[in-house]
C-alpha cells in the first residue's frame, strides 16, 4: 500500500531534524574538545614557565616570566568560564 504525500513529508521533516540535531551535537563536542586541548596546552605552558622561573637569575627575566604566568592564568580563567557557560 502506497503512503500518501503527507506521511512522506512528515517522515522527511523528522529525518532532517535528526540530522540537524546530530550535527549540533558533533559541533558542540568538537568545541569542547578544542577547549580541553587549549586548557591542556595552557597547563603545560604554565609548568614550563614555572620551571624556568626557578632557574631565572636576572630580574628582568624573572619579571617577564611572572607576566607570562599572569597572562596564562587570565587566559585559563577565561577559557574555564567559557567552558562552564557552554555546558549550562
N, C-alpha and C positions, 0 to 999 in steps of 0.2 A: 504494500500500500504506500503510495507516494505521500510525502509530507507536504504541507502547504507552505506558501511563501512566508507566512508569519512565523512559523516554528523555525524555519531556516534562518530567518533574520535574528530571532532571539538567540539561537544557538551561536551564530556568528558574533553577536554582541558579547555573549558570555565568554567565548574564546578570546576575543580581543581584550576584554577586561582582565582575564587571567594572564595573558601575555604582558600587558602593561604592569600588572601587579608584580610579576616575576622580574621584569626589567627594573622596576623600582627597588625591589629587594636586592638585586645584584649591585645596583648603583650605590645603595646605602652600605652594602658590605664592602665594596671597593673603597669607599670613602673611609670607612672605619679602619680598614687595613692600612691605608695610606697614613692615617693619623697615628696608628700604632707604630708604623715604621719611622715616622718623624719623631715620635716620643723616644723610641729606642736610640735613634741617631743622636738626639739631644743628650740622652743619658750617657752615651759613650763619649760624646764631646766633653761633657762635664767631668767624667772620670779622667780623661786625658789632660784637661786643663788643671785639674786638682793635682795630678801627678807632677805636672810642670811647675806648678806653684810651690810645691815642696822643695824643688831644686833651684828655684829662681833666686838669684843673688842680688841683682840690680833692682833698685827701687822702681825705676820706670817700667821694667819688665814685669815686676810684681803688680804694679798698678794696672797695666794692660791686661794681665791675666784676671785680675779681680773684676775689671769691667766686662771682660768676656764672660765670666761666671754670672755676673748680674744679668747680662743680656740673655744668656741661656736660661736662667731661672725665670725671667719675664716671659720668654717665648714658650717655655714649658707650661707655665701657669695659664697663658692664653690658650694654648692648644688643649690643655686639660679641661678648661671651662667650655671650649667649643665642643669637645667630645662629649661632655656631660649634657650640653644643650641638645646635641644631636640624638642622644639616647632617650631624651624625655619626650 
